[in-house]
């Protein structure tokens, strides 16, 4: 997610098959469980602007249609002060990405309360 052209909240798929929440290039919290090929997942990222040291980033993972539980990673002392203005999907490095994405939704009603 981008705030005024600066990369803020992002999820990276690691070489081991887990998701990693990052603020820019800094990892927040632990990695998710390892994802399995052929399994349907729902991934959520919650980003809330702050006033200088209290912004929130949280990442969620659910299997199939299961409800989101607690975030697998979060940060509550981030420094961004503007709201997200863009959502980008794809590779962030020179390495190509091969993925299937279905039903992208921007919906605050589906996320657990922080």
C-alpha positions in Angstrom: 0.0 0.0 0.0 1.2 3.5 -0.8 0.9 6.7 1.2 1.7 9.7 -0.9 4.0 7.7 -3.2 5.9 6.0 -0.3 5.6 2.2 0.1 4.2 1.5 3.5 2.3 -1.7 4.2 3.3 -4.6 2.1 3.1 -8.4 2.2 6.0 -10.4 0.8 5.8 -14.1 0.0 9.0 -15.6 1.2 11.0 -18.3 -0.5 9.8 -20.7 2.2 6.1 -20.0 1.2 5.1 -17.9 4.2 3.8 -14.3 4.2 5.8 -11.5 5.8 4.3 -8.1 6.8 6.6 -5.2 6.2 6.5 -1.4 6.6 8.6 -0.4 3.7 11.5 -2.9 3.9 11.3 -3.5 7.7 9.6 -6.7 8.8 6.9 -6.5 11.4 6.1 -9.4 13.7 6.5 -13.1 12.7 5.8 -14.8 9.3 2.5 -16.5 8.7 2.2 -20.2 8.5 3.6 -21.7 5.3 1.1 -21.6 2.4 0.3 -24.8 0.5 -0.1 -25.0 -3.3 -3.7 -25.7 -4.3 -5.2 -24.3 -1.1 -7.5 -21.2 -1.2 -6.5 -18.5 1.2 -8.0 -15.1 2.2 -5.4 -12.5 3.0 -6.1 -9.2 4.7 -4.0 -6.1 5.4 -5.2 -3.4 7.7 -3.5 0.0 7.6 -4.5 2.9 9.7 -2.7 6.3 9.6 -1.4 7.8 12.8 -0.1 11.1 14.1 3.7 10.3 14.0 4.3 7.1 16.1 1.0 5.4 16.5 0.0 4.2 13.0 -1.2 0.6 12.7 -0.3 -2.2 10.2 -1.8 -5.7 10.6 -1.8 -8.7 8.4 -4.4 -11.6 8.5 -4.6 -15.0 6.9 -7.6 -17.3 6.7 -8.0 -20.7 4.9 -11.0 -20.8 2.5 -14.0 -19.0 3.8 -13.0 -19.1 7.5 -13.3 -15.8 9.4 -10.2 -13.8 10.1 -8.8 -14.4 13.6 -6.0 -12.4 15.2 -3.4 -10.9 12.9 -0.4 -13.1 12.3 1.8 -9.9 12.4 1.3 -6.3 13.4 2.9 -3.0 14.2 1.3 -0.3 16.3 4.1 2.3 16.4 4.5 3.0 12.7 5.2 6.6 11.6 3.1 7.2 8.5 0.6 10.0 8.9 -1.4 9.8 5.6 -3.9 7.3 4.5 -3.2 4.7 1.8 -3.8 6.1 -1.7 -2.9 3.1 -3.8 -3.0 -0.7 -3.7 -0.5 -2.5 -5.9 -0.3 -6.2 -6.6 2.8 -8.0 -8.1 6.5 -8.3 -7.8 8.5 -5.6 -6.0 11.8 -6.8 -7.3 13.3 -7.9 -10.6 12.2 -11.4 -9.9 9.0 -12.3 -11.9 5.9 -13.4 -10.1 3.4 -16.0 -11.2 0.1 -15.8 -9.2 -3.6 -16.3 -9.5 -5.8 -13.7 -7.8 -9.6 -13.8 -7.6 -12.1 -11.4 -6.0 -10.1 -8.5 -4.8 -12.2 -6.5 -2.3 -11.5 -3.3 -0.4 -13.9 -3.7 2.5 -13.5 -2.5 6.1 -16.6 -4.5 7.1 -14.7 -7.8 6.6 -11.8 -7.0 8.9 -11.8 -7.7 12.6 -11.9 -4.7 14.8 -8.4 -3.6 15.8 
